Amino acid sequence: MCLGIPMKVIEKDGEKAFCDLGGSKREISLKLMPEVEVGDYVIVHAGFAIQKLDEEEAEETLKMLKEVNYI
């Protein structure tokens, strides 16, 4: 099963960005969504940002993933 994870963009450098997930910093590609900015929440799948989402929705999803010990 494939799952996209919400992450917050904390740095951006052209077509790549660094995101935070529970205090862990991950590098992702913005090739599919170059309009993403620092502070945005994105769904990350296979190392690519594939969708923007609002902070409330991201936090709710992260909370559910933590409850089932996925993250």
N, CA, C and O atoms as a MOPAC input file, in Angstrom:
PM7 MOZYME 1SCF
protein

 N      0.84100 1    -1.17600 1     0.00000 1
 C      0.00000 1     0.00000 1     0.00000 1
 C      0.88500 1     1.23700 1     0.00000 1
 O      1.89000 1     1.28900 1     0.70800 1
 N      0.51400 1     2.21700 1    -0.78300 1
 C      1.24000 1     3.48500 1    -0.85000 1
 C      0.48400 1     4.52700 1    -0.04400 1
 O     -0.74600 1     4.56300 1    -0.03800 1
 N      1.23900 1     5.36400 1     0.62700 1
 C      0.62300 1     6.37000 1     1.47000 1
 C      1.38100 1     7.67800 1     1.32900 1
 O      2.60600 1     7.70500 1     1.44500 1
 N      0.65900 1     8.76100 1     1.08000 1
 C      1.25500 1    10.08600 1     1.06500 1
 C      1.21100 1    10.66000 1     2.46700 1
 O      0.20800 1    10.51700 1     3.16600 1
 N      2.28400 1    11.30500 1     2.88500 1
 C      2.41000 1    11.83100 1     4.24200 1
 C      2.44000 1    13.35800 1     4.21200 1
 O      3.17300 1    13.94200 1     3.41300 1
 N      1.65000 1    14.01700 1     5.07600 1
 C      1.72700 1    15.48100 1     5.14900 1
 C      3.03800 1    15.92200 1     5.80800 1
 O      3.44300 1    15.38200 1     6.83800 1
 N      3.68200 1    16.89500 1     5.20300 1
 C      4.91700 1    17.44700 1     5.75400 1
 C      4.90100 1    18.96100 1     5.58100 1
 O      4.27900 1    19.48600 1     4.65700 1
 N      5.59200 1    19.65300 1     6.47800 1
 C      5.69700 1    21.10800 1     6.40300 1
 C      7.02500 1    21.48200 1     5.75200 1
 O      8.08300 1    21.00800 1     6.16400 1
 N      6.96000 1    22.33500 1     4.73600 1
 C      8.16100 1    22.79700 1     4.04500 1
 C      8.88800 1    23.79500 1     4.94400 1
 O      8.31300 1    24.80300 1     5.35700 1
 N     10.15200 1    23.50900 1     5.24200 1
 C     10.92300 1    24.39000 1     6.12300 1
 C     12.05200 1    25.10800 1     5.39000 1
 O     12.56200 1    26.11700 1     5.87700 1
 N     12.45000 1    24.59500 1     4.21600 1
 C     13.45600 1    25.24200 1     3.37400 1
 C     13.12700 1    24.92900 1     1.92700 1
 O     12.57400 1    23.87200 1     1.62000 1
 N     13.47000 1    25.85800 1     1.03500 1
 C     13.25000 1    25.62800 1    -0.38900 1
 C     14.46900 1    26.10500 1    -1.15500 1
 O     15.01700 1    27.17400 1    -0.88300 1
 N     14.89000 1    25.28000 1    -2.13100 1
 C     16.02500 1    25.62000 1    -2.97400 1
 C     15.71200 1    25.13800 1    -4.38900 1
 O     16.02100 1    24.00400 1    -4.75600 1
 N     15.10200 1    26.00800 1    -5.16500 1
 C     14.73500 1    25.64500 1    -6.52900 1
 C     13.68900 1    24.55100 1    -6.55500 1
 O     12.59100 1    24.71700 1    -6.02500 1
 N     14.03900 1    23.41300 1    -7.18400 1
 C     13.09500 1    22.30100 1    -7.31000 1
 C     13.20200 1    21.29000 1    -6.18000 1
 O     12.61300 1    20.21200 1    -6.26000 1
 N     13.94300 1    21.61900 1    -5.13100 1
 C     13.98600 1    20.72800 1    -3.97500 1
 C     13.63800 1    21.51300 1    -2.72200 1
 O     13.75900 1    22.73700 1    -2.66700 1
 N     13.20500 1    20.77000 1    -1.73100 1
 C     12.83500 1    21.39800 1    -0.46200 1
 C     13.19400 1    20.45200 1     0.66700 1
 O     13.40600 1    19.25700 1     0.46300 1
 N     13.25700 1    21.01100 1     1.85200 1
 C     13.41700 1    20.20100 1     3.05300 1
 C     12.14300 1    20.36400 1     3.86300 1
 O     11.64300 1    21.47200 1     4.05700 1
 N     11.63400 1    19.23900 1     4.32800 1
 C     10.38800 1    19.21900 1     5.08300 1
 C     10.62400 1    18.63000 1     6.45400 1
 O     11.57600 1    17.87900 1     6.67000 1
 N      9.74500 1    18.98100 1     7.38000 1
 C      9.79800 1    18.45800 1     8.74000 1
 C      8.69300 1    17.42900 1     8.92700 1
 O      7.54300 1    17.64400 1     8.54400 1
 N      9.07200 1    16.30800 1     9.52500 1
 C      8.09800 1    15.28800 1     9.91100 1
 C      8.49200 1    14.80900 1    11.30300 1
 O      9.39600 1    13.98900 1    11.45700 1
 N      7.80900 1    15.32700 1    12.30100 1
 C      8.07700 1    14.92000 1    13.67800 1
 C      9.48500 1    15.20300 1    14.14300 1
 O     10.04900 1    14.43600 1    14.92300 1
 N     10.06500 1    16.30000 1    13.67200 1
 C     11.42200 1    16.67000 1    14.06700 1
 C     12.49400 1    16.09300 1    13.16100 1
 O     13.67600 1    16.38700 1    13.33900 1
 N     12.10500 1    15.28400 1    12.19900 1
 C     13.04200 1    14.70700 1    11.24400 1
 C     12.99200 1    15.51000 1     9.94800 1
 O     11.91100 1    15.78700 1     9.42800 1
 N     14.14800 1    15.88000 1     9.43000 1
 C     14.24100 1    16.69100 1     8.22700 1
 C     14.41900 1    15.77500 1     7.01100 1
 O     15.32400 1    14.94100 1     6.98400 1
 N     13.55300 1    15.93500 1     6.00900 1
 C     13.59000 1    15.10200 1     4.80500 1
 C     13.70100 1    15.99000 1     3.57200 1
 O     13.07300 1    17.04600 1     3.49600 1
 N     14.51100 1    15.55000 1     2.60400 1
 C     14.59600 1    16.26100 1     1.33500 1
 C     13.54100 1    15.70300 1     0.38500 1
 O     13.37900 1    14.48800 1     0.27000 1
 N     12.82300 1    16.60300 1    -0.29700 1
 C     11.80600 1    16.17900 1    -1.25900 1
 C     11.97000 1    16.96100 1    -2.55400 1
 O     12.66700 1    17.97500 1    -2.59700 1
 N     11.32900 1    16.48300 1    -3.59300 1
 C     11.34000 1    17.15900 1    -4.88300 1
 C     10.08300 1    17.99900 1    -5.04800 1
 O      8.98700 1    17.58900 1    -4.66500 1
 N     10.26300 1    19.19300 1    -5.63000 1
 C      9.13300 1    20.06700 1    -5.94400 1
 C      8.90200 1    20.14600 1    -7.45300 1
 O      8.23200 1    21.06300 1    -7.92700 1
 N      9.44600 1    19.20000 1    -8.20500 1
 C      9.30800 1    19.23900 1    -9.66300 1
 C      7.85800 1    19.23100 1   -10.10700 1
 O      7.53200 1    19.81500 1   -11.14000 1
 N      6.97900 1    18.58400 1    -9.35100 1
 C      5.56600 1    18.52400 1    -9.71300 1
 C      4.76900 1    19.71100 1    -9.17100 1
 O      3.64600 1    19.96000 1    -9.61000 1
 N      5.35400 1    20.44800 1    -8.21000 1
 C      4.64300 1    21.56700 1    -7.57900 1
 C      5.61600 1    22.71200 1    -7.27000 1
 O      5.86600 1    23.00700 1    -6.10200 1
 N      6.16100 1    23.35300 1    -8.29300 1
 C      7.15900 1    24.40100 1    -8.05100 1
 C      6.61300 1    25.63200 1    -7.32100 1
 O      7.39200 1    26.45000 1    -6.83200 1
 N      5.28500 1    25.77400 1    -7.24100 1
 C      4.68400 1    26.93800 1    -6.57600 1
 C      4.69100 1    26.84400 1    -5.05500 1
 O      4.34800 1    27.81600 1    -4.38300 1
 N      5.06800 1    25.70800 1    -4.50200 1
 C      5.09100 1    25.51800 1    -3.04600 1
 C      6.11000 1    26.46300 1    -2.42000 1
 O      7.19000 1    26.68100 1    -2.96900 1
 N      5.75600 1    27.01800 1    -1.26800 1
 C      6.62400 1    27.95600 1    -0.54700 1
 C      6.91900 1    27.44600 1     0.86100 1
 O      6.23300 1    26.56000 1     1.37000 1
 N      7.94500 1    28.01700 1     1.47900 1
 C      8.27900 1    27.68700 1     2.86900 1
 C      7.06200 1    27.99100 1     3.74100 1
 O      6.43700 1    29.04300 1     3.60800 1
 N      6.73700 1    27.06800 1     4.62300 1
 C      5.58200 1    27.21500 1     5.50400 1
 C      4.36700 1    26.44300 1     5.02800 1
 O      3.45100 1    26.18100 1     5.80700 1
 N      4.35200 1    26.07300 1     3.74500 1
 C      3.23900 1    25.29000 1     3.21200 1
 C      3.30100 1    23.84800 1     3.72100 1
 O      4.37300 1    23.32000 1     4.01600 1
 N      2.14700 1    23.23900 1     3.81400 1
 C      2.05600 1    21.80000 1     4.06800 1
 C      1.76800 1    21.11000 1     2.75100 1
 O      0.93100 1    21.56600 1     1.97200 1
 N      2.46400 1    20.00800 1     2.50300 1
 C      2.28000 1    19.24500 1     1.27300 1
 C      2.14000 1    17.76300 1     1.59700 1
 O      2.62700 1    17.28000 1     2.61900 1
 N      1.46500 1    17.06200 1     0.70200 1
 C      1.43500 1    15.60900 1     0.76700 1
 C      2.65800 1    15.12300 1    -0.00200 1
 O      2.86500 1    15.51200 1    -1.15100 1
 N      3.46500 1    14.27700 1     0.62700 1
 C      4.67600 1    13.75700 1     0.00500 1
 C      4.48900 1    12.27000 1    -0.26600 1
 O      4.13200 1    11.49500 1     0.62200 1
 N      4.73900 1    11.89500 1    -1.51100 1
 C      4.65800 1    10.49200 1    -1.90700 1
 C      5.87500 1    10.18100 1    -2.77000 1
 O      6.14600 1    10.87800 1    -3.74800 1
 N      6.60100 1     9.13900 1    -2.40500 1
 C      7.78500 1     8.69900 1    -3.14900 1
 C      8.79600 1     9.82800 1    -3.35100 1
 O      9.46300 1     9.90100 1    -4.38300 1
 N      8.89800 1    10.70800 1    -2.35100 1
 C      9.87800 1    11.78100 1    -2.39600 1
 C      9.45300 1    13.02700 1    -3.14700 1
 O     10.24600 1    13.95600 1    -3.29500 1
 N      8.19800 1    13.06600 1    -3.63300 1
 C      7.68900 1    14.20000 1    -4.38100 1
 C      6.51900 1    14.84400 1    -3.65900 1
 O      5.66500 1    14.14700 1    -3.11000 1
 N      6.47400 1    16.17400 1    -3.65700 1
 C      5.27800 1    16.89400 1    -3.20000 1
 C      4.23200 1    16.71600 1    -4.28900 1
 O      4.48300 1    17.01900 1    -5.45600 1
 N      3.04600 1    16.21900 1    -3.90200 1
 C      2.02300 1    15.96200 1    -4.91400 1
 C      0.75000 1    16.78700 1    -4.70800 1
 O     -0.10300 1    16.84700 1    -5.59200 1
 N      0.62600 1    17.42300 1    -3.53300 1
 C     -0.57800 1    18.21600 1    -3.26100 1
 C     -0.32500 1    19.13000 1    -2.07500 1
 O      0.33000 1    18.74000 1    -1.10900 1
 N     -0.85400 1    20.36800 1    -2.15200 1
 C     -0.82100 1    21.26600 1    -0.99800 1
 C     -2.06500 1    21.02300 1    -0.16700 1
 O     -3.10900 1    20.64100 1    -0.69600 1
 N     -1.95500 1    21.24500 1     1.14100 1
 C     -3.12200 1    21.18100 1     1.99800 1
 C     -2.97400 1    22.20500 1     3.10900 1
 O     -1.87100 1    22.67700 1     3.38800 1
 N     -4.10400 1    22.55100 1     3.74900 1
 C     -4.03100 1    23.56700 1     4.79200 1
 C     -3.50600 1    22.94800 1     6.09300 1
 O     -3.52500 1    21.73100 1     6.28300 1
 N     -3.04400 1    23.82100 1     6.96800 1
 C     -2.40500 1    23.39700 1     8.20800 1
 C     -3.32600 1    22.53900 1     9.07100 1
 O     -2.88800 1    21.53800 1     9.63900 1
 N     -4.58800 1    22.91800 1     9.17400 1
 C     -5.52700 1    22.17400 1    10.00600 1
 C     -5.69800 1    20.73400 1     9.50600 1
 O     -5.67700 1    19.78800 1    10.29300 1
 N     -5.86500 1    20.58500 1     8.21200 1
 C     -6.01500 1    19.25300 1     7.62600 1
 C     -4.74100 1    18.43100 1     7.81300 1
 O     -4.81100 1    17.23900 1     8.11200 1
 N     -3.58300 1    19.05900 1     7.63800 1
 C     -2.31000 1    18.36200 1     7.81200 1
 C     -2.15000 1    17.87900 1     9.25100 1
 O     -1.78300 1    16.72700 1     9.48100 1
 N     -2.42500 1    18.75400 1    10.22200 1
 C     -2.27800 1    18.38900 1    11.62800 1
 C     -3.23600 1    17.26400 1    12.02400 1
 O     -2.87300 1    16.37300 1    12.79200 1
 N     -4.46100 1    17.31200 1    11.49300 1
 C     -5.44100 1    16.25800 1    11.78600 1
 C     -4.97700 1    14.90700 1    11.22900 1
 O     -5.09800 1    13.87900 1    11.89400 1
 N     -4.45200 1    14.92100 1    10.02100 1
 C     -3.95100 1    13.68600 1     9.41200 1
 C     -2.74900 1    13.14800 1    10.17100 1
 O     -2.66200 1    11.94600 1    10.41900 1
 N     -1.82300 1    14.02300 1    10.54200 1
 C     -0.64800 1    13.59200 1    11.30500 1
 C     -1.04700 1    13.00100 1    12.65100 1
 O     -0.45800 1    12.01900 1    13.10400 1
 N     -2.04900 1    13.60100 1    13.28600 1
 C     -2.53600 1    13.09000 1    14.56600 1
 C     -3.06200 1    11.66400 1    14.39800 1
 O     -2.76200 1    10.79200 1    15.21400 1
 N     -3.84400 1    11.42600 1    13.34500 1
 C     -4.37400 1    10.08100 1    13.10400 1
 C     -3.26200 1     9.06700 1    12.81700 1
 O     -3.31900 1     7.92700 1    13.27900 1
 N     -2.25400 1     9.49100 1    12.05300 1
 C     -1.14500 1     8.59000 1    11.74700 1
 C     -0.36000 1     8.23400 1    13.00600 1
 O      0.11300 1     7.10600 1    13.14500 1
 N     -0.21900 1     9.18900 1    13.91800 1
 C      0.46100 1     8.92000 1    15.18600 1
 C     -0.35000 1     7.95700 1    16.05300 1
 O      0.21600 1     7.10300 1    16.73600 1
 N     -1.68200 1     8.09600 1    16.02400 1
 C     -2.54400 1     7.22800 1    16.82900 1
 C     -2.43000 1     5.76500 1    16.42200 1
 O     -2.57600 1     4.87600 1    17.26100 1
 N     -2.17300 1     5.50900 1    15.15400 1
 C     -2.03900 1     4.12400 1    14.69100 1
 C     -0.56300 1     3.72000 1    14.57200 1
 O     -0.22800 1     2.70700 1    13.95700 1
 N      0.30200 1     4.53200 1    15.17100 1
 C      1.73500 1     4.26200 1    15.22600 1
 C      2.38200 1     4.13000 1    13.84900 1
 O      3.32800 1     3.36100 1    13.67800 1
 N      1.87400 1     4.87700 1    12.86800 1
 C      2.47900 1     4.85900 1    11.53900 1
 C      3.70100 1     5.76900 1    11.49700 1
 O      4.67700 1     5.48800 1    10.80200 1
 N      3.63000 1     6.87000 1    12.25600 1
 C      4.78000 1     7.76800 1    12.31500 1
 C      5.16300 1     7.99500 1    13.75700 1
 O      6.11400 1     8.72600 1    14.03500 1

